[in-house]
């Protein structure tokens, strides 16, 4: 069965603007407040890098290290994203 994905305004990353999100990327997992989205990258404020998740049912990451400044992540490196914790 074929499923066609349409570009719907206000969906995807834009729908999560201002919320705490988790980005599962090629090598790392990042979490933070989604504060900006453009053609090439997204901006996370109050970011952290997740080194160990623990159980996804736990309320917090087992090992998430806060980063000292805002973080830009290239969209082409994001495999999946959403509100996870």
Biopython code that builds the backbone (N, CA, C, O; Angstrom):
import numpy as np
from Bio.PDB.StructureBuilder import StructureBuilder

atoms = [
    (1, "UNK", "N", (0.842, -1.160, 0.000)),
    (1, "UNK", "CA", (0.000, 0.000, 0.000)),
    (1, "UNK", "C", (0.898, 1.237, 0.000)),
    (1, "UNK", "O", (1.865, 1.316, 0.757)),
    (2, "UNK", "N", (0.566, 2.186, -0.850)),
    (2, "UNK", "CA", (1.312, 3.439, -0.886)),
    (2, "UNK", "C", (0.608, 4.480, -0.038)),
    (2, "UNK", "O", (-0.620, 4.574, -0.031)),
    (3, "UNK", "N", (1.402, 5.256, 0.674)),
    (3, "UNK", "CA", (0.858, 6.333, 1.477)),
    (3, "UNK", "C", (1.560, 7.612, 1.054)),
    (3, "UNK", "O", (2.789, 7.669, 1.052)),
    (4, "UNK", "N", (0.818, 8.612, 0.705)),
    (4, "UNK", "CA", (1.384, 9.875, 0.264)),
    (4, "UNK", "C", (1.419, 10.830, 1.447)),
    (4, "UNK", "O", (0.408, 11.056, 2.111)),
    (5, "UNK", "N", (2.599, 11.386, 1.700)),
    (5, "UNK", "CA", (2.762, 12.351, 2.777)),
    (5, "UNK", "C", (2.698, 13.741, 2.171)),
    (5, "UNK", "O", (3.456, 14.060, 1.254)),
    (6, "UNK", "N", (1.801, 14.564, 2.677)),
    (6, "UNK", "CA", (1.636, 15.917, 2.169)),
    (6, "UNK", "C", (2.301, 16.909, 3.118)),
    (6, "UNK", "O", (2.409, 16.662, 4.319)),
    (7, "UNK", "N", (2.743, 18.030, 2.564)),
    (7, "UNK", "CA", (3.289, 19.116, 3.367)),
    (7, "UNK", "C", (2.116, 19.927, 3.899)),
    (7, "UNK", "O", (1.488, 20.687, 3.162)),
    (8, "UNK", "N", (1.828, 19.761, 5.181)),
    (8, "UNK", "CA", (0.702, 20.438, 5.817)),
    (8, "UNK", "C", (1.236, 21.572, 6.688)),
    (8, "UNK", "O", (2.014, 21.315, 7.607)),
    (9, "UNK", "N", (0.842, 22.818, 6.425)),
    (9, "UNK", "CA", (1.321, 23.935, 7.242)),
    (9, "UNK", "C", (0.987, 23.736, 8.726)),
    (9, "UNK", "O", (-0.116, 23.312, 9.071)),
    (10, "UNK", "N", (1.942, 24.045, 9.586)),
    (10, "UNK", "CA", (1.709, 23.942, 11.026)),
    (10, "UNK", "C", (1.910, 22.548, 11.588)),
    (10, "UNK", "O", (1.637, 22.325, 12.768)),
    (11, "UNK", "N", (2.371, 21.613, 10.795)),
    (11, "UNK", "CA", (2.612, 20.246, 11.270)),
    (11, "UNK", "C", (4.107, 20.007, 11.419)),
    (11, "UNK", "O", (4.909, 20.897, 11.134)),
    (12, "UNK", "N", (4.484, 18.827, 11.858)),
    (12, "UNK", "CA", (5.891, 18.478, 12.000)),
    (12, "UNK", "C", (6.554, 19.290, 13.096)),
    (12, "UNK", "O", (5.979, 19.501, 14.164)),
    (13, "UNK", "N", (7.764, 19.743, 12.824)),
    (13, "UNK", "CA", (8.509, 20.514, 13.812)),
    (13, "UNK", "C", (7.785, 21.793, 14.205)),
    (13, "UNK", "O", (7.826, 22.184, 15.371)),
    (14, "UNK", "N", (7.133, 22.444, 13.273)),
    (14, "UNK", "CA", (6.440, 23.700, 13.561)),
    (14, "UNK", "C", (5.349, 23.509, 14.616)),
    (14, "UNK", "O", (5.102, 24.411, 15.416)),
    (15, "UNK", "N", (4.705, 22.366, 14.626)),
    (15, "UNK", "CA", (3.646, 22.089, 15.592)),
    (15, "UNK", "C", (4.188, 22.033, 17.023)),
    (15, "UNK", "O", (3.459, 22.296, 17.980)),
    (16, "UNK", "N", (5.469, 21.691, 17.158)),
    (16, "UNK", "CA", (6.083, 21.528, 18.473)),
    (16, "UNK", "C", (6.843, 22.771, 18.939)),
    (16, "UNK", "O", (7.497, 22.736, 19.981)),
    (17, "UNK", "N", (6.768, 23.851, 18.194)),
    (17, "UNK", "CA", (7.488, 25.077, 18.542)),
    (17, "UNK", "C", (7.133, 25.523, 19.962)),
    (17, "UNK", "O", (5.958, 25.586, 20.325)),
    (18, "UNK", "N", (8.156, 25.831, 20.757)),
    (18, "UNK", "CA", (7.964, 26.280, 22.131)),
    (18, "UNK", "C", (7.858, 25.159, 23.149)),
    (18, "UNK", "O", (7.788, 25.422, 24.349)),
    (19, "UNK", "N", (7.845, 23.919, 22.693)),
    (19, "UNK", "CA", (7.727, 22.780, 23.608)),
    (19, "UNK", "C", (9.074, 22.088, 23.784)),
    (19, "UNK", "O", (9.977, 22.237, 22.960)),
    (20, "UNK", "N", (9.192, 21.332, 24.867)),
    (20, "UNK", "CA", (10.407, 20.540, 25.096)),
    (20, "UNK", "C", (10.307, 19.304, 24.207)),
    (20, "UNK", "O", (9.360, 18.525, 24.309)),
    (21, "UNK", "N", (11.291, 19.140, 23.341)),
    (21, "UNK", "CA", (11.281, 18.045, 22.374)),
    (21, "UNK", "C", (12.554, 17.220, 22.506)),
    (21, "UNK", "O", (13.531, 17.646, 23.123)),
    (22, "UNK", "N", (12.521, 16.048, 21.920)),
    (22, "UNK", "CA", (13.688, 15.187, 21.820)),
    (22, "UNK", "C", (13.940, 14.908, 20.353)),
    (22, "UNK", "O", (13.028, 14.538, 19.613)),
    (23, "UNK", "N", (15.198, 15.090, 19.936)),
    (23, "UNK", "CA", (15.604, 14.831, 18.563)),
    (23, "UNK", "C", (16.506, 13.603, 18.541)),
    (23, "UNK", "O", (17.588, 13.618, 19.128)),
    (24, "UNK", "N", (16.076, 12.557, 17.879)),
    (24, "UNK", "CA", (16.897, 11.365, 17.698)),
    (24, "UNK", "C", (17.655, 11.568, 16.393)),
    (24, "UNK", "O", (17.072, 11.541, 15.309)),
    (25, "UNK", "N", (18.957, 11.770, 16.513)),
    (25, "UNK", "CA", (19.785, 12.099, 15.352)),
    (25, "UNK", "C", (20.694, 10.930, 14.985)),
    (25, "UNK", "O", (20.662, 9.874, 15.618)),
    (26, "UNK", "N", (21.503, 11.140, 13.950)),
    (26, "UNK", "CA", (22.371, 10.079, 13.441)),
    (26, "UNK", "C", (23.275, 9.478, 14.514)),
    (26, "UNK", "O", (23.437, 8.258, 14.564)),
    (27, "UNK", "N", (23.859, 10.300, 15.363)),
    (27, "UNK", "CA", (24.795, 9.798, 16.368)),
    (27, "UNK", "C", (24.369, 10.047, 17.806)),
    (27, "UNK", "O", (24.762, 9.305, 18.706)),
    (28, "UNK", "N", (23.575, 11.075, 18.029)),
    (28, "UNK", "CA", (23.242, 11.471, 19.397)),
    (28, "UNK", "C", (21.752, 11.730, 19.549)),
    (28, "UNK", "O", (21.005, 11.812, 18.574)),
    (29, "UNK", "N", (21.345, 11.856, 20.811)),
    (29, "UNK", "CA", (19.981, 12.248, 21.142)),
    (29, "UNK", "C", (20.084, 13.591, 21.839)),
    (29, "UNK", "O", (20.832, 13.739, 22.805)),
    (30, "UNK", "N", (19.331, 14.575, 21.348)),
    (30, "UNK", "CA", (19.319, 15.902, 21.938)),
    (30, "UNK", "C", (17.926, 16.206, 22.459)),
    (30, "UNK", "O", (16.932, 15.747, 21.896)),
    (31, "UNK", "N", (17.855, 16.972, 23.526)),
    (31, "UNK", "CA", (16.568, 17.397, 24.056)),
    (31, "UNK", "C", (16.681, 18.864, 24.445)),
    (31, "UNK", "O", (17.759, 19.334, 24.810)),
    (32, "UNK", "N", (15.578, 19.578, 24.368)),
    (32, "UNK", "CA", (15.565, 20.994, 24.712)),
    (32, "UNK", "C", (14.266, 21.627, 24.230)),
    (32, "UNK", "O", (13.406, 20.955, 23.662)),
    (33, "UNK", "N", (14.140, 22.918, 24.464)),
    (33, "UNK", "CA", (12.966, 23.653, 24.002)),
    (33, "UNK", "C", (13.169, 24.050, 22.551)),
    (33, "UNK", "O", (14.152, 24.709, 22.213)),
    (34, "UNK", "N", (12.244, 23.650, 21.700)),
    (34, "UNK", "CA", (12.324, 23.978, 20.280)),
    (34, "UNK", "C", (11.971, 25.450, 20.107)),
    (34, "UNK", "O", (10.813, 25.844, 20.247)),
    (35, "UNK", "N", (12.990, 26.261, 19.799)),
    (35, "UNK", "CA", (12.805, 27.708, 19.741)),
    (35, "UNK", "C", (12.890, 28.277, 18.333)),
    (35, "UNK", "O", (12.545, 29.440, 18.124)),
    (36, "UNK", "N", (13.337, 27.496, 17.370)),
    (36, "UNK", "CA", (13.430, 27.990, 16.007)),
    (36, "UNK", "C", (13.541, 26.864, 15.003)),
    (36, "UNK", "O", (14.114, 25.812, 15.287)),
    (37, "UNK", "N", (12.983, 27.098, 13.818)),
    (37, "UNK", "CA", (13.056, 26.133, 12.724)),
    (37, "UNK", "C", (13.248, 26.917, 11.435)),
    (37, "UNK", "O", (12.491, 27.846, 11.151)),
    (38, "UNK", "N", (14.269, 26.543, 10.647)),
    (38, "UNK", "CA", (14.386, 27.125, 9.315)),
    (38, "UNK", "C", (14.622, 25.992, 8.323)),
    (38, "UNK", "O", (14.434, 24.823, 8.659)),
    (39, "UNK", "N", (15.020, 26.321, 7.142)),
    (39, "UNK", "CA", (15.168, 25.318, 6.081)),
    (39, "UNK", "C", (16.232, 24.284, 6.426)),
    (39, "UNK", "O", (16.070, 23.104, 6.115)),
    (40, "UNK", "N", (17.328, 24.714, 7.069)),
    (40, "UNK", "CA", (18.454, 23.815, 7.296)),
    (40, "UNK", "C", (18.599, 23.289, 8.718)),
    (40, "UNK", "O", (19.130, 22.195, 8.912)),
    (41, "UNK", "N", (18.141, 24.039, 9.715)),
    (41, "UNK", "CA", (18.413, 23.618, 11.087)),
    (41, "UNK", "C", (17.290, 24.006, 12.040)),
    (41, "UNK", "O", (16.378, 24.760, 11.700)),
    (42, "UNK", "N", (17.397, 23.456, 13.249)),
    (42, "UNK", "CA", (16.478, 23.808, 14.328)),
    (42, "UNK", "C", (17.302, 24.349, 15.483)),
    (42, "UNK", "O", (18.477, 24.011, 15.628)),
    (43, "UNK", "N", (16.690, 25.184, 16.299)),
    (43, "UNK", "CA", (17.345, 25.771, 17.461)),
    (43, "UNK", "C", (16.721, 25.205, 18.727)),
    (43, "UNK", "O", (15.508, 25.275, 18.921)),
    (44, "UNK", "N", (17.568, 24.642, 19.589)),
    (44, "UNK", "CA", (17.141, 24.178, 20.905)),
    (44, "UNK", "C", (17.703, 25.118, 21.954)),
    (44, "UNK", "O", (18.906, 25.379, 21.981)),
    (45, "UNK", "N", (16.834, 25.629, 22.818)),
    (45, "UNK", "CA", (17.295, 26.392, 23.971)),
    (45, "UNK", "C", (17.178, 25.489, 25.192)),
    (45, "UNK", "O", (16.376, 24.555, 25.206)),
    (46, "UNK", "N", (17.979, 25.772, 26.217)),
    (46, "UNK", "CA", (18.069, 24.914, 27.396)),
    (46, "UNK", "C", (18.321, 23.470, 26.964)),
    (46, "UNK", "O", (17.620, 22.557, 27.402)),
    (47, "UNK", "N", (19.340, 23.262, 26.090)),
    (47, "UNK", "CA", (19.552, 21.935, 25.515)),
    (47, "UNK", "C", (20.335, 20.992, 26.416)),
    (47, "UNK", "O", (21.036, 21.410, 27.338)),
    (48, "UNK", "N", (20.192, 19.716, 26.121)),
    (48, "UNK", "CA", (20.979, 18.672, 26.775)),
    (48, "UNK", "C", (21.242, 17.578, 25.760)),
    (48, "UNK", "O", (20.477, 17.389, 24.814)),
    (49, "UNK", "N", (22.332, 16.862, 25.967)),
    (49, "UNK", "CA", (22.633, 15.688, 25.160)),
    (49, "UNK", "C", (22.365, 14.468, 26.034)),
    (49, "UNK", "O", (22.807, 14.409, 27.181)),
    (50, "UNK", "N", (21.648, 13.507, 25.492)),
    (50, "UNK", "CA", (21.245, 12.323, 26.251)),
    (50, "UNK", "C", (22.240, 11.204, 25.955)),
    (50, "UNK", "O", (22.313, 10.705, 24.832)),
    (51, "UNK", "N", (22.998, 10.822, 26.965)),
    (51, "UNK", "CA", (23.977, 9.753, 26.802)),
    (51, "UNK", "C", (23.397, 8.382, 27.141)),
    (51, "UNK", "O", (23.839, 7.365, 26.606)),
    (52, "UNK", "N", (22.398, 8.359, 28.040)),
    (52, "UNK", "CA", (21.747, 7.099, 28.395)),
    (52, "UNK", "C", (20.280, 7.391, 28.672)),
    (52, "UNK", "O", (19.953, 8.244, 29.497)),
    (53, "UNK", "N", (19.402, 6.681, 27.981)),
    (53, "UNK", "CA", (17.974, 6.987, 28.084)),
    (53, "UNK", "C", (17.325, 6.405, 29.321)),
    (53, "UNK", "O", (16.464, 7.050, 29.920)),
    (54, "UNK", "N", (17.715, 5.197, 29.725)),
    (54, "UNK", "CA", (16.941, 4.495, 30.737)),
    (54, "UNK", "C", (15.632, 4.043, 30.093)),
    (54, "UNK", "O", (15.501, 4.062, 28.869)),
    (55, "UNK", "N", (14.685, 3.645, 30.899)),
    (55, "UNK", "CA", (13.383, 3.213, 30.368)),
    (55, "UNK", "C", (12.611, 4.426, 29.838)),
    (55, "UNK", "O", (12.591, 5.477, 30.479)),
    (56, "UNK", "N", (11.995, 4.284, 28.706)),
    (56, "UNK", "CA", (11.229, 5.396, 28.135)),
    (56, "UNK", "C", (9.992, 5.732, 28.964)),
    (56, "UNK", "O", (9.400, 6.798, 28.794)),
    (57, "UNK", "N", (9.609, 4.840, 29.848)),
    (57, "UNK", "CA", (8.477, 5.114, 30.743)),
    (57, "UNK", "C", (8.892, 5.918, 31.976)),
    (57, "UNK", "O", (8.038, 6.431, 32.700)),
    (58, "UNK", "N", (10.199, 6.027, 32.216)),
    (58, "UNK", "CA", (10.685, 6.842, 33.334)),
    (58, "UNK", "C", (10.445, 8.319, 33.039)),
    (58, "UNK", "O", (10.495, 8.730, 31.880)),
    (59, "UNK", "N", (10.186, 9.122, 34.067)),
    (59, "UNK", "CA", (9.892, 10.542, 33.834)),
    (59, "UNK", "C", (11.097, 11.370, 33.402)),
    (59, "UNK", "O", (10.923, 12.441, 32.820)),
    (60, "UNK", "N", (12.317, 10.900, 33.671)),
    (60, "UNK", "CA", (13.523, 11.635, 33.295)),
    (60, "UNK", "C", (14.494, 10.712, 32.582)),
    (60, "UNK", "O", (14.428, 9.491, 32.721)),
    (61, "UNK", "N", (15.408, 11.320, 31.806)),
    (61, "UNK", "CA", (16.473, 10.557, 31.182)),
    (61, "UNK", "C", (17.431, 10.065, 32.259)),
    (61, "UNK", "O", (17.639, 10.742, 33.266)),
    (62, "UNK", "N", (18.014, 8.890, 32.048)),
    (62, "UNK", "CA", (18.960, 8.343, 33.018)),
    (62, "UNK", "C", (20.233, 9.193, 33.082)),
    (62, "UNK", "O", (20.748, 9.453, 34.170)),
    (63, "UNK", "N", (20.744, 9.629, 31.919)),
    (63, "UNK", "CA", (21.936, 10.484, 31.880)),
    (63, "UNK", "C", (21.798, 11.500, 30.749)),
    (63, "UNK", "O", (22.097, 11.204, 29.592)),
    (64, "UNK", "N", (21.341, 12.700, 31.099)),
    (64, "UNK", "CA", (21.245, 13.812, 30.150)),
    (64, "UNK", "C", (22.121, 14.940, 30.677)),
    (64, "UNK", "O", (21.908, 15.436, 31.783)),
    (65, "UNK", "N", (23.091, 15.337, 29.893)),
    (65, "UNK", "CA", (24.037, 16.366, 30.297)),
    (65, "UNK", "C", (23.644, 17.709, 29.692)),
    (65, "UNK", "O", (23.562, 17.849, 28.472)),
    (66, "UNK", "N", (23.403, 18.686, 30.549)),
    (66, "UNK", "CA", (23.037, 20.022, 30.084)),
    (66, "UNK", "C", (24.190, 20.631, 29.284)),
    (66, "UNK", "O", (25.358, 20.454, 29.630)),
    (67, "UNK", "N", (23.854, 21.341, 28.223)),
    (67, "UNK", "CA", (24.843, 22.056, 27.425)),
    (67, "UNK", "C", (24.822, 23.525, 27.831)),
    (67, "UNK", "O", (23.769, 24.039, 28.208)),
    (68, "UNK", "N", (25.960, 24.211, 27.763)),
    (68, "UNK", "CA", (26.043, 25.562, 28.306)),
    (68, "UNK", "C", (25.389, 26.663, 27.462)),
    (68, "UNK", "O", (25.151, 27.763, 27.961)),
    (69, "UNK", "N", (25.100, 26.376, 26.199)),
    (69, "UNK", "CA", (24.544, 27.400, 25.307)),
    (69, "UNK", "C", (23.478, 26.785, 24.411)),
    (69, "UNK", "O", (23.323, 25.566, 24.349)),
    (70, "UNK", "N", (22.750, 27.649, 23.721)),
    (70, "UNK", "CA", (21.776, 27.176, 22.743)),
    (70, "UNK", "C", (22.468, 26.256, 21.739)),
    (70, "UNK", "O", (23.676, 26.352, 21.518)),
    (71, "UNK", "N", (21.683, 25.365, 21.139)),
    (71, "UNK", "CA", (22.244, 24.378, 20.218)),
    (71, "UNK", "C", (21.471, 24.388, 18.908)),
    (71, "UNK", "O", (20.240, 24.351, 18.900)),
    (72, "UNK", "N", (22.203, 24.436, 17.800)),
    (72, "UNK", "CA", (21.599, 24.293, 16.474)),
    (72, "UNK", "C", (21.852, 22.876, 15.994)),
    (72, "UNK", "O", (22.970, 22.372, 16.095)),
    (73, "UNK", "N", (20.814, 22.231, 15.472)),
    (73, "UNK", "CA", (20.918, 20.869, 14.962)),
    (73, "UNK", "C", (20.478, 20.886, 13.501)),
    (73, "UNK", "O", (19.421, 21.421, 13.166)),
    (74, "UNK", "N", (21.294, 20.299, 12.643)),
    (74, "UNK", "CA", (20.963, 20.231, 11.221)),
    (74, "UNK", "C", (19.766, 19.286, 11.014)),
    (74, "UNK", "O", (19.771, 18.158, 11.507)),
    (75, "UNK", "N", (18.770, 19.743, 10.301)),
    (75, "UNK", "CA", (17.566, 18.933, 10.072)),
    (75, "UNK", "C", (17.871, 17.641, 9.327)),
    (75, "UNK", "O", (17.210, 16.627, 9.548)),
    (76, "UNK", "N", (18.873, 17.670, 8.442)),
    (76, "UNK", "CA", (19.189, 16.465, 7.679)),
    (76, "UNK", "C", (19.743, 15.343, 8.556)),
    (76, "UNK", "O", (19.825, 14.198, 8.111)),
    (77, "UNK", "N", (20.126, 15.658, 9.803)),
    (77, "UNK", "CA", (20.640, 14.643, 10.730)),
    (77, "UNK", "C", (19.567, 14.078, 11.649)),
    (77, "UNK", "O", (19.823, 13.117, 12.376)),
    (78, "UNK", "N", (18.370, 14.657, 11.629)),
    (78, "UNK", "CA", (17.291, 14.209, 12.517)),
    (78, "UNK", "C", (16.592, 13.004, 11.908)),
    (78, "UNK", "O", (16.084, 13.069, 10.789)),
    (79, "UNK", "N", (16.570, 11.900, 12.655)),
    (79, "UNK", "CA", (15.874, 10.699, 12.210)),
    (79, "UNK", "C", (14.428, 10.680, 12.656)),
    (79, "UNK", "O", (13.543, 10.261, 11.910)),
    (80, "UNK", "N", (14.188, 11.138, 13.889)),
    (80, "UNK", "CA", (12.823, 11.234, 14.410)),
    (80, "UNK", "C", (12.815, 12.259, 15.532)),
    (80, "UNK", "O", (13.866, 12.621, 16.061)),
    (81, "UNK", "N", (11.625, 12.725, 15.893)),
    (81, "UNK", "CA", (11.521, 13.761, 16.905)),
    (81, "UNK", "C", (10.139, 13.722, 17.534)),
    (81, "UNK", "O", (9.205, 13.141, 16.983)),
    (82, "UNK", "N", (10.025, 14.350, 18.699)),
    (82, "UNK", "CA", (8.730, 14.439, 19.350)),
    (82, "UNK", "C", (8.879, 14.798, 20.811)),
    (82, "UNK", "O", (9.981, 15.033, 21.306)),
    (83, "UNK", "N", (7.744, 14.835, 21.493)),
    (83, "UNK", "CA", (7.721, 15.025, 22.953)),
    (83, "UNK", "C", (7.857, 13.644, 23.560)),
    (83, "UNK", "O", (6.932, 12.834, 23.491)),
    (84, "UNK", "N", (9.004, 13.375, 24.153)),
    (84, "UNK", "CA", (9.253, 12.030, 24.683)),
    (84, "UNK", "C", (9.241, 12.042, 26.206)),
    (84, "UNK", "O", (8.632, 11.166, 26.819)),
    (85, "UNK", "N", (9.889, 12.999, 26.818)),
    (85, "UNK", "CA", (9.943, 13.078, 28.284)),
    (85, "UNK", "C", (9.451, 14.442, 28.710)),
    (85, "UNK", "O", (9.407, 14.738, 29.904)),
]
sb = StructureBuilder()
sb.init_structure("model")
sb.init_model(0)
sb.init_chain("A")
sb.init_seg("    ")
for serial, (resi, resn, name, xyz) in enumerate(atoms, 1):
    if name == "N":
        sb.init_residue(resn, " ", resi, " ")
    sb.init_atom(name, np.array(xyz, "f"), 0.0, 1.0, " ", f" {name:<3s}", serial, name[0])
structure = sb.get_structure()
